[in-house]
Amino acid sequence: MFRSLREHNHGAMHIPTAPRIGLITASLGIMTALIVALSGCTGTPNALSGQHTGQAANASPSAFSQQPPHGVPRCGTSSLRGAVDNRLSGQQTLEPYLVVTNTGHATCTLSGFPAVTWVAGPQRVRVGAGAEYSPNNPHPAVNLKPGAHGYFWMTINLPSKYTVQRCRPAQADGFQLYPPRSPTPLFIAFPIVTCANNNLPTMTVDAIQGKELHG
């Protein structure tokens, strides 16, 4: 049958032989492997592992938090109560501790830096820039037994340190504190006049400590 077709079309039809088909299949396999290898050189997320080859930008304080000790759960916001211990103050700065107390019935742990902002009003509207922090400071985990305290030391610059035009003074009702690795904030009342300029950080905060080290 194949011979009659060739004769009818004067040799126009060409049937690949088995060796040539194998060569084409092998070439396609090499090209596929090459494409897969090249795609692994990009910085795209790995869908199987959930990892990314790049580094996250604008990392939150929780990115610098240690994993909790084995068997000790993290302190959730619902088991913490906040207060301010304002021991050191001057004409242009305050250096208070934000104190968190474990109100739960079991030991829990905290490590690393919180996220802290000024807020105002019933809706807790943010006022000004959030607190800055240094990831180079050591921050070992702190276990809090029921009733025990943890301390975040802060430095706060008052509006008197800046010009009115740069600061844009505004009233705040207190701190909005996100404990390390917690998505839920803890409000700590502390009425103050601060700066509403979002580009002017006026606070720095240290990692959690098991005791007061300043003042």
BALOBA-1460 file (C-alpha; in Angstrom, 3 decimals):
// residues 215
<rec num="1" residu="m" x="0.000" y="0.000" z="0.000"/>
<rec num="2" residu="f" x="2.783" y="2.444" z="0.986"/>
<rec num="3" residu="r" x="4.570" y="1.724" z="-2.273"/>
<rec num="4" residu="s" x="1.496" y="2.521" z="-4.385"/>
<rec num="5" residu="l" x="1.052" y="5.840" z="-2.573"/>
<rec num="6" residu="r" x="4.658" y="6.836" z="-3.232"/>
<rec num="7" residu="e" x="4.289" y="5.968" z="-6.871"/>
<rec num="8" residu="h" x="1.011" y="7.877" z="-7.139"/>
<rec num="9" residu="n" x="2.507" y="11.021" z="-5.540"/>
<rec num="10" residu="h" x="5.831" y="10.658" z="-7.357"/>
<rec num="11" residu="g" x="7.767" y="10.305" z="-4.107"/>
<rec num="12" residu="a" x="6.163" y="13.352" z="-2.380"/>
<rec num="13" residu="m" x="5.138" y="11.409" z="0.777"/>
<rec num="14" residu="h" x="7.966" y="10.614" z="3.163"/>
<rec num="15" residu="i" x="7.543" y="8.095" z="5.975"/>
<rec num="16" residu="p" x="10.203" y="8.546" z="8.744"/>
<rec num="17" residu="t" x="12.131" y="5.435" z="9.545"/>
<rec num="18" residu="a" x="12.338" y="4.043" z="13.072"/>
<rec num="19" residu="p" x="15.893" y="5.306" z="13.790"/>
<rec num="20" residu="r" x="14.932" y="8.867" z="12.778"/>
<rec num="21" residu="i" x="11.829" y="8.804" z="15.003"/>
<rec num="22" residu="g" x="14.015" y="7.774" z="17.931"/>
<rec num="23" residu="l" x="16.413" y="10.644" z="17.212"/>
<rec num="24" residu="i" x="13.557" y="13.180" z="17.208"/>
<rec num="25" residu="t" x="12.194" y="11.804" z="20.501"/>
<rec num="26" residu="a" x="15.627" y="11.985" z="22.131"/>
<rec num="27" residu="s" x="16.110" y="15.601" z="20.960"/>
<rec num="28" residu="l" x="12.774" y="16.624" z="22.462"/>
<rec num="29" residu="g" x="13.748" y="14.994" z="25.760"/>
<rec num="30" residu="i" x="17.043" y="16.928" z="25.861"/>
<rec num="31" residu="m" x="15.263" y="20.225" z="25.144"/>
<rec num="32" residu="t" x="12.718" y="19.578" z="27.910"/>
<rec num="33" residu="a" x="15.452" y="18.806" z="30.437"/>
<rec num="34" residu="l" x="17.314" y="21.983" z="29.433"/>
<rec num="35" residu="i" x="14.195" y="24.156" z="29.935"/>
<rec num="36" residu="v" x="13.569" y="22.656" z="33.386"/>
<rec num="37" residu="a" x="17.186" y="23.237" z="34.390"/>
<rec num="38" residu="l" x="17.128" y="26.863" z="33.270"/>
<rec num="39" residu="s" x="13.857" y="27.544" z="35.097"/>
<rec num="40" residu="g" x="15.521" y="26.490" z="38.346"/>
<rec num="41" residu="c" x="17.945" y="29.436" z="38.057"/>
<rec num="42" residu="t" x="15.261" y="32.084" z="38.482"/>
<rec num="43" residu="g" x="14.118" y="33.690" z="41.723"/>
<rec num="44" residu="t" x="10.532" y="32.486" z="41.517"/>
<rec num="45" residu="p" x="8.825" y="30.721" z="44.429"/>
<rec num="46" residu="n" x="9.139" y="26.955" z="44.732"/>
<rec num="47" residu="a" x="5.564" y="25.720" z="44.642"/>
<rec num="48" residu="l" x="6.491" y="22.359" z="46.132"/>
<rec num="49" residu="s" x="8.562" y="23.531" z="49.078"/>
<rec num="50" residu="g" x="6.876" y="26.895" z="49.735"/>
<rec num="51" residu="q" x="10.297" y="28.552" z="49.805"/>
<rec num="52" residu="h" x="11.641" y="31.522" z="47.865"/>
<rec num="53" residu="t" x="15.193" y="31.997" z="46.728"/>
<rec num="54" residu="g" x="15.127" y="35.745" z="47.418"/>
<rec num="55" residu="q" x="15.025" y="37.601" z="50.734"/>
<rec num="56" residu="a" x="11.849" y="39.202" z="52.036"/>
<rec num="57" residu="a" x="11.790" y="42.990" z="51.945"/>
<rec num="58" residu="n" x="10.649" y="45.091" z="54.881"/>
<rec num="59" residu="a" x="10.759" y="42.220" z="57.319"/>
<rec num="60" residu="s" x="8.606" y="42.576" z="60.400"/>
<rec num="61" residu="p" x="10.005" y="42.254" z="63.902"/>
<rec num="62" residu="s" x="8.744" y="38.672" z="64.006"/>
<rec num="63" residu="a" x="11.296" y="37.811" z="61.342"/>
<rec num="64" residu="f" x="14.010" y="38.311" z="63.960"/>
<rec num="65" residu="s" x="12.281" y="36.209" z="66.634"/>
<rec num="66" residu="q" x="13.667" y="32.875" z="67.743"/>
<rec num="67" residu="q" x="11.596" y="29.736" z="67.718"/>
<rec num="68" residu="p" x="10.060" y="28.996" z="71.136"/>
<rec num="69" residu="p" x="11.704" y="26.347" z="73.331"/>
<rec num="70" residu="h" x="10.427" y="22.844" z="72.711"/>
<rec num="71" residu="g" x="7.147" y="22.241" z="74.504"/>
<rec num="72" residu="v" x="6.621" y="25.859" z="75.601"/>
<rec num="73" residu="p" x="3.858" y="27.675" z="73.642"/>
<rec num="74" residu="r" x="4.146" y="31.279" z="72.543"/>
<rec num="75" residu="c" x="2.370" y="33.897" z="74.603"/>
<rec num="76" residu="g" x="-0.763" y="34.910" z="72.734"/>
<rec num="77" residu="t" x="-2.155" y="38.416" z="73.005"/>
<rec num="78" residu="s" x="-5.234" y="37.096" z="74.801"/>
<rec num="79" residu="s" x="-3.049" y="35.890" z="77.690"/>
<rec num="80" residu="l" x="-1.092" y="39.136" z="78.071"/>
<rec num="81" residu="r" x="-1.805" y="42.391" z="79.897"/>
<rec num="82" residu="g" x="0.165" y="45.538" z="79.078"/>
<rec num="83" residu="a" x="1.310" y="48.486" z="81.178"/>
<rec num="84" residu="v" x="3.877" y="51.297" z="81.074"/>
<rec num="85" residu="d" x="6.690" y="51.729" z="83.601"/>
<rec num="86" residu="n" x="7.886" y="55.272" z="82.899"/>
<rec num="87" residu="r" x="10.969" y="55.596" z="85.075"/>
<rec num="88" residu="l" x="13.347" y="57.708" z="83.007"/>
<rec num="89" residu="s" x="12.310" y="60.978" z="81.391"/>
<rec num="90" residu="g" x="13.777" y="64.257" z="80.266"/>
<rec num="91" residu="q" x="12.740" y="67.433" z="78.488"/>
<rec num="92" residu="q" x="13.035" y="65.872" z="75.047"/>
<rec num="93" residu="t" x="12.967" y="62.096" z="75.606"/>
<rec num="94" residu="l" x="11.203" y="59.373" z="77.572"/>
<rec num="95" residu="e" x="12.673" y="55.936" z="78.275"/>
<rec num="96" residu="p" x="9.828" y="53.768" z="79.542"/>
<rec num="97" residu="y" x="9.373" y="50.033" z="79.668"/>
<rec num="98" residu="l" x="6.368" y="48.445" z="78.040"/>
<rec num="99" residu="v" x="5.566" y="45.675" z="80.506"/>
<rec num="100" residu="v" x="3.623" y="42.561" z="79.489"/>
<rec num="101" residu="t" x="2.273" y="40.188" z="82.136"/>
<rec num="102" residu="n" x="1.268" y="36.581" z="81.574"/>
<rec num="103" residu="t" x="-2.341" y="36.410" z="82.766"/>
<rec num="104" residu="g" x="-2.781" y="32.806" z="81.628"/>
<rec num="105" residu="h" x="-2.581" y="29.602" z="83.648"/>
<rec num="106" residu="a" x="0.487" y="28.110" z="81.975"/>
<rec num="107" residu="t" x="4.039" y="29.142" z="81.163"/>
<rec num="108" residu="c" x="4.481" y="30.718" z="77.738"/>
<rec num="109" residu="t" x="7.404" y="32.266" z="75.897"/>
<rec num="110" residu="l" x="8.257" y="35.438" z="73.974"/>
<rec num="111" residu="s" x="11.347" y="36.271" z="71.942"/>
<rec num="112" residu="g" x="12.388" y="39.105" z="69.668"/>
<rec num="113" residu="f" x="10.926" y="42.492" z="68.912"/>
<rec num="114" residu="p" x="7.357" y="43.765" z="69.025"/>
<rec num="115" residu="a" x="5.781" y="46.135" z="66.519"/>
<rec num="116" residu="v" x="4.758" y="49.369" z="68.262"/>
<rec num="117" residu="t" x="2.811" y="52.382" z="67.002"/>
<rec num="118" residu="w" x="0.953" y="55.336" z="68.498"/>
<rec num="119" residu="v" x="-2.827" y="55.232" z="68.098"/>
<rec num="120" residu="a" x="-5.726" y="57.561" z="68.859"/>
<rec num="121" residu="g" x="-9.498" y="57.372" z="69.165"/>
<rec num="122" residu="p" x="-11.939" y="54.464" z="69.603"/>
<rec num="123" residu="q" x="-10.899" y="53.031" z="66.230"/>
<rec num="124" residu="r" x="-7.213" y="52.992" z="67.251"/>
<rec num="125" residu="v" x="-6.140" y="55.113" z="64.280"/>
<rec num="126" residu="r" x="-2.388" y="55.138" z="63.817"/>
<rec num="127" residu="v" x="-0.555" y="58.377" z="64.586"/>
<rec num="128" residu="g" x="2.886" y="58.987" z="63.074"/>
<rec num="129" residu="a" x="5.641" y="56.491" z="62.343"/>
<rec num="130" residu="g" x="6.063" y="53.122" z="64.025"/>
<rec num="131" residu="a" x="8.915" y="52.284" z="66.366"/>
<rec num="132" residu="e" x="12.297" y="51.347" z="64.928"/>
<rec num="133" residu="y" x="14.365" y="48.430" z="66.214"/>
<rec num="134" residu="s" x="17.790" y="46.896" z="65.770"/>
<rec num="135" residu="p" x="17.938" y="43.254" z="64.640"/>
<rec num="136" residu="n" x="21.577" y="43.129" z="65.784"/>
<rec num="137" residu="n" x="20.628" y="43.198" z="69.465"/>
<rec num="138" residu="p" x="20.627" y="39.775" z="71.178"/>
<rec num="139" residu="h" x="17.147" y="38.547" z="71.934"/>
<rec num="140" residu="p" x="17.004" y="35.164" z="73.674"/>
<rec num="141" residu="a" x="13.632" y="33.661" z="74.442"/>
<rec num="142" residu="v" x="12.011" y="34.656" z="77.736"/>
<rec num="143" residu="n" x="9.722" y="32.203" z="79.499"/>
<rec num="144" residu="l" x="6.886" y="33.823" z="81.432"/>
<rec num="145" residu="k" x="5.301" y="31.839" z="84.211"/>
<rec num="146" residu="p" x="1.737" y="32.784" z="85.187"/>
<rec num="147" residu="g" x="1.926" y="36.267" z="86.692"/>
<rec num="148" residu="a" x="5.495" y="36.889" z="85.434"/>
<rec num="149" residu="h" x="6.526" y="39.998" z="83.485"/>
<rec num="150" residu="g" x="8.438" y="40.671" z="80.276"/>
<rec num="151" residu="y" x="9.924" y="44.065" z="79.398"/>
<rec num="152" residu="f" x="10.386" y="46.013" z="76.149"/>
<rec num="153" residu="w" x="12.623" y="49.029" z="76.721"/>
<rec num="154" residu="m" x="11.819" y="52.079" z="74.583"/>
<rec num="155" residu="t" x="13.277" y="55.469" z="73.781"/>
<rec num="156" residu="i" x="10.719" y="58.099" z="72.778"/>
<rec num="157" residu="n" x="11.586" y="61.491" z="71.319"/>
<rec num="158" residu="l" x="9.110" y="64.211" z="72.303"/>
<rec num="159" residu="p" x="7.845" y="66.937" z="69.936"/>
<rec num="160" residu="s" x="10.074" y="69.491" z="71.698"/>
<rec num="161" residu="k" x="13.046" y="67.854" z="69.985"/>
<rec num="162" residu="y" x="11.817" y="68.933" z="66.529"/>
<rec num="163" residu="t" x="10.390" y="71.982" z="64.831"/>
<rec num="164" residu="v" x="6.609" y="72.246" z="64.711"/>
<rec num="165" residu="q" x="6.662" y="72.084" z="60.916"/>
<rec num="166" residu="r" x="8.671" y="68.875" z="60.900"/>
<rec num="167" residu="c" x="6.888" y="67.169" z="63.793"/>
<rec num="168" residu="r" x="3.265" y="68.167" z="63.210"/>
<rec num="169" residu="p" x="2.218" y="67.555" z="66.853"/>
<rec num="170" residu="a" x="-0.875" y="65.404" z="67.463"/>
<rec num="171" residu="q" x="-2.563" y="63.741" z="70.416"/>
<rec num="172" residu="a" x="-2.222" y="59.970" z="70.868"/>
<rec num="173" residu="d" x="-4.074" y="57.806" z="73.390"/>
<rec num="174" residu="g" x="-1.462" y="55.100" z="73.805"/>
<rec num="175" residu="f" x="0.555" y="52.282" z="72.283"/>
<rec num="176" residu="q" x="-0.601" y="49.608" z="69.885"/>
<rec num="177" residu="l" x="1.781" y="46.739" z="70.655"/>
<rec num="178" residu="y" x="1.975" y="43.568" z="68.561"/>
<rec num="179" residu="p" x="3.835" y="40.929" z="70.621"/>
<rec num="180" residu="p" x="6.546" y="39.073" z="68.667"/>
<rec num="181" residu="r" x="5.016" y="36.729" z="66.075"/>
<rec num="182" residu="s" x="1.478" y="37.774" z="66.994"/>
<rec num="183" residu="p" x="-0.981" y="39.247" z="64.447"/>
<rec num="184" residu="t" x="-3.228" y="40.610" z="67.213"/>
<rec num="185" residu="p" x="-2.350" y="43.911" z="68.925"/>
<rec num="186" residu="l" x="-2.420" y="44.815" z="72.584"/>
<rec num="187" residu="f" x="-3.510" y="48.350" z="73.466"/>
<rec num="188" residu="i" x="-1.628" y="50.076" z="76.299"/>
<rec num="189" residu="a" x="-3.075" y="53.407" z="77.414"/>
<rec num="190" residu="f" x="-0.526" y="56.232" z="77.589"/>
<rec num="191" residu="p" x="-1.918" y="59.662" z="76.575"/>
<rec num="192" residu="i" x="0.775" y="61.794" z="74.984"/>
<rec num="193" residu="v" x="1.399" y="64.489" z="72.371"/>
<rec num="194" residu="t" x="3.588" y="62.999" z="69.655"/>
<rec num="195" residu="c" x="4.538" y="63.705" z="66.037"/>
<rec num="196" residu="a" x="2.107" y="62.903" z="63.233"/>
<rec num="197" residu="n" x="4.805" y="62.987" z="60.542"/>
<rec num="198" residu="n" x="4.888" y="59.443" z="59.144"/>
<rec num="199" residu="n" x="8.428" y="60.006" z="57.856"/>
<rec num="200" residu="l" x="9.794" y="60.937" z="61.267"/>
<rec num="201" residu="p" x="10.371" y="57.910" z="63.518"/>
<rec num="202" residu="t" x="10.207" y="59.062" z="67.138"/>
<rec num="203" residu="m" x="10.478" y="55.689" z="68.926"/>
<rec num="204" residu="t" x="12.941" y="52.808" z="69.205"/>
<rec num="205" residu="v" x="12.179" y="49.519" z="70.944"/>
<rec num="206" residu="d" x="14.408" y="46.713" z="72.236"/>
<rec num="207" residu="a" x="13.763" y="42.996" z="72.232"/>
<rec num="208" residu="i" x="11.947" y="41.278" z="75.071"/>
<rec num="209" residu="q" x="13.845" y="41.060" z="78.377"/>
<rec num="210" residu="g" x="13.152" y="39.027" z="81.482"/>
<rec num="211" residu="k" x="14.009" y="41.898" z="83.809"/>
<rec num="212" residu="e" x="14.531" y="45.656" z="83.777"/>
<rec num="213" residu="l" x="18.099" y="46.480" z="82.769"/>
<rec num="214" residu="h" x="17.886" y="50.276" z="82.703"/>
<rec num="215" residu="g" x="17.021" y="52.815" z="85.362"/>
